[in-house]
Amino acid sequence: MKHILTFVILFSSIFAFSQNLQPTDDMALITVHVKNFKGMPSIGDKVAFKSKASGKEYTGVSKPDGTFQILLPEGDSYTVLVMGFEMDNTNNIFTVPSNPGPTTGTYTITYELPKTYTLNNLYFDTGKATIRKESYASLNDLAELMKRKRTMVIQLAGHTDNVGSEVSNQKLSEARAESVKRYLVSKGVQAIRVIAVGYGQTQPIASNSTAEGRQQNRRTEVKILHE
């Protein structure tokens, strides 16, 4: 489920001085505001503007006041992406018109991470807590997110299907959550900010009577305790 709303606020064709960035005749200076649903600044969110014309991505990270500035080529349209645990696509298009002279504008994103999130691209060896290499990209995104959001604390919750004994499933769920925690710590996340727990087979989200249901129940969830 996506949690992003975007609004284009204003464009003007006046010159505006910035700390390091200045608009040019063909590059517009955009001030991006990232807020949560309460209207408060959202810190450490990485936002990408992907060019429709070239496919190139222009990125920025929101500062403590929830803003950042970015230069975008004029006369192009951009898909706006917010980098969460996995890439979130707003499905909104932001167009920068071609204007005579330097152009400035503002763009506001209202965004919140989901409070509970399933790591859909996390894979383990069968019956083990060994993380498979195809999981690394998703876990690296999570680690980078936590390093940008320096006060974030999460709970990693391991879950299994009901194949096997309750005791073995409980141990497996705990071991898998701990394995993910160790990986995040190896990427620079403080161990104190990651709590690993296991629930075994006690919290299914689908029927264990089908292969598809059992696959859904074998999962690792991220719960944001503090952002």
C-alpha positions in Angstrom: 0.0 0.0 0.0 1.4 3.4 -1.0 1.3 6.3 1.4 2.3 9.2 -0.8 0.5 12.3 -2.0 2.2 14.9 -4.1 1.2 18.4 -5.0 2.8 20.9 -7.4 2.6 24.2 -5.6 4.1 27.0 -7.7 6.4 27.9 -10.5 7.9 31.3 -11.1 10.4 32.7 -13.6 12.3 34.8 -11.2 15.9 34.3 -10.0 16.3 33.0 -6.5 19.6 32.7 -4.7 20.3 29.3 -3.0 23.1 28.3 -0.6 24.8 26.2 -3.3 22.4 25.8 -6.2 21.2 28.4 -8.6 18.8 28.1 -11.5 20.1 28.6 -15.1 18.4 29.2 -18.4 17.8 25.4 -18.8 17.9 24.1 -15.3 15.1 24.8 -12.8 15.8 25.1 -9.1 13.1 23.1 -7.2 12.6 23.3 -3.5 11.2 20.0 -2.3 9.2 19.8 0.9 8.6 16.4 2.5 6.0 16.2 5.3 4.1 13.5 7.2 0.4 13.3 7.5 0.4 15.6 10.5 2.2 18.3 8.4 5.5 17.9 10.2 8.8 17.8 8.4 9.9 14.3 7.4 13.6 13.8 7.8 16.0 11.6 5.8 13.6 10.7 3.0 15.4 10.0 -0.3 13.4 11.3 -3.3 14.2 10.6 -6.9 12.9 12.5 -10.0 13.2 10.1 -12.9 13.3 11.8 -16.3 10.7 10.6 -18.9 13.0 11.8 -21.7 16.4 10.3 -20.7 15.6 7.9 -17.8 18.2 9.7 -15.7 17.4 10.1 -12.0 18.0 13.2 -9.9 17.9 12.6 -6.2 17.9 14.5 -2.9 17.5 13.7 0.8 15.3 15.8 3.1 17.1 17.7 5.8 16.0 18.3 9.4 13.6 20.9 8.2 12.1 18.4 5.7 13.4 20.2 2.6 16.1 19.9 0.0 16.8 21.7 -3.3 17.5 20.1 -6.6 18.2 21.2 -10.2 16.1 19.7 -12.9 16.3 20.2 -16.7 13.4 22.3 -18.0 11.0 21.0 -20.7 10.9 17.5 -19.2 8.5 15.4 -17.1 9.5 13.3 -14.1 8.2 10.3 -12.3 8.6 11.0 -8.5 10.0 8.1 -6.4 10.4 8.0 -2.7 12.9 5.4 -1.5 11.4 3.4 1.4 12.2 -0.2 2.3 11.6 -0.8 -1.3 11.2 1.8 -4.0 7.8 3.5 -3.7 6.4 4.9 -6.9 3.9 7.8 -6.5 2.6 7.2 -10.0 2.6 11.0 -10.3 4.2 13.0 -13.0 6.0 16.3 -12.3 6.5 18.5 -15.3 9.1 21.3 -15.5 8.1 23.7 -18.2 10.5 25.6 -20.4 10.5 29.3 -19.4 12.6 32.2 -20.5 15.2 33.0 -17.9 16.0 31.2 -14.7 13.0 29.2 -13.2 12.3 28.3 -9.6 9.5 26.2 -8.1 8.4 24.2 -5.1 7.1 20.7 -4.8 5.5 19.2 -1.7 5.3 15.5 -0.9 3.1 14.2 2.0 4.6 10.9 2.9 4.8 8.4 5.7 6.4 5.0 5.9 3.9 2.2 6.7 4.1 1.3 10.4 4.4 -2.4 9.6 6.0 -3.7 6.5 6.7 -7.1 5.1 10.1 -7.6 3.5 8.8 -9.2 0.3 12.2 -9.6 -1.3 13.8 -11.5 1.6 14.7 -15.1 1.0 16.2 -17.8 3.2 17.6 -21.3 2.5 14.8 -23.8 3.2 14.4 -24.6 6.9 17.4 -22.4 7.7 18.2 -18.8 8.8 20.8 -18.3 6.0 19.9 -15.2 4.0 20.1 -15.8 0.2 22.1 -13.3 -1.9 19.0 -12.2 -3.8 17.8 -10.6 -0.6 20.8 -8.2 -0.3 19.4 -5.4 -2.4 16.3 -5.1 -0.3 18.2 -5.3 3.0 20.7 -2.8 1.8 17.8 -0.4 1.1 16.5 -0.9 4.6 20.0 -0.3 6.1 20.4 2.9 4.1 17.0 4.1 5.1 17.9 3.6 8.8 21.2 5.4 8.4 19.4 8.3 6.9 16.7 8.3 9.6 19.1 8.2 12.5 16.5 7.9 15.3 14.5 5.1 13.8 14.0 2.0 15.9 12.5 -1.1 14.4 11.3 -4.5 15.4 12.1 -7.4 13.1 9.4 -10.1 13.5 10.0 -13.6 12.1 7.0 -15.8 11.2 6.6 -19.3 9.8 4.0 -21.6 8.4 2.7 -24.6 10.4 4.9 -27.2 8.7 7.0 -28.9 11.4 6.7 -28.6 15.2 5.8 -25.5 17.1 9.1 -25.6 18.9 11.2 -25.8 15.7 9.2 -23.1 14.0 9.6 -20.8 17.0 13.3 -21.3 16.9 13.5 -20.8 13.2 11.5 -17.6 13.3 13.8 -16.2 16.0 16.9 -17.2 14.1 15.7 -15.6 10.9 14.9 -12.3 12.6 18.3 -12.4 14.3 20.0 -13.1 11.0 18.4 -10.0 9.4 19.5 -8.0 12.4 23.1 -9.1 12.0 23.0 -8.2 8.4 21.8 -4.7 9.1 24.4 -4.2 11.8 27.1 -5.4 9.4 26.0 -2.5 7.1 26.4 0.1 9.8 23.1 0.2 11.7 23.4 0.3 15.4 22.3 -2.9 17.1 20.4 -1.1 19.7 18.1 0.2 17.1 17.0 -3.2 15.9 14.9 -5.6 18.0 14.6 -9.1 16.7 11.7 -11.4 17.8 10.1 -14.5 16.5 6.5 -15.6 16.6 6.8 -19.0 14.9 3.5 -20.2 13.5 1.3 -18.3 16.0 0.3 -15.3 13.8 -0.7 -16.5 10.3 -2.0 -14.0 7.8 -3.4 -16.7 5.4 -4.6 -20.3 5.5 -1.9 -22.9 6.0 -4.0 -25.4 4.0 -2.6 -24.2 0.7 1.0 -23.7 -0.6 0.2 -20.1 -1.4 -1.1 -19.4 2.1 1.9 -21.1 3.7 4.2 -18.9 1.5 2.5 -15.8 2.8 2.9 -16.9 6.4 6.6 -17.4 6.0 7.6 -13.8 6.3 9.7 -11.2 8.1 7.9 -8.1 9.1 9.4 -4.7 10.0 7.5 -2.7 12.6 8.6 0.9 13.2 8.7 1.6 16.9 10.2 5.0 16.7 10.9 7.3 13.7 
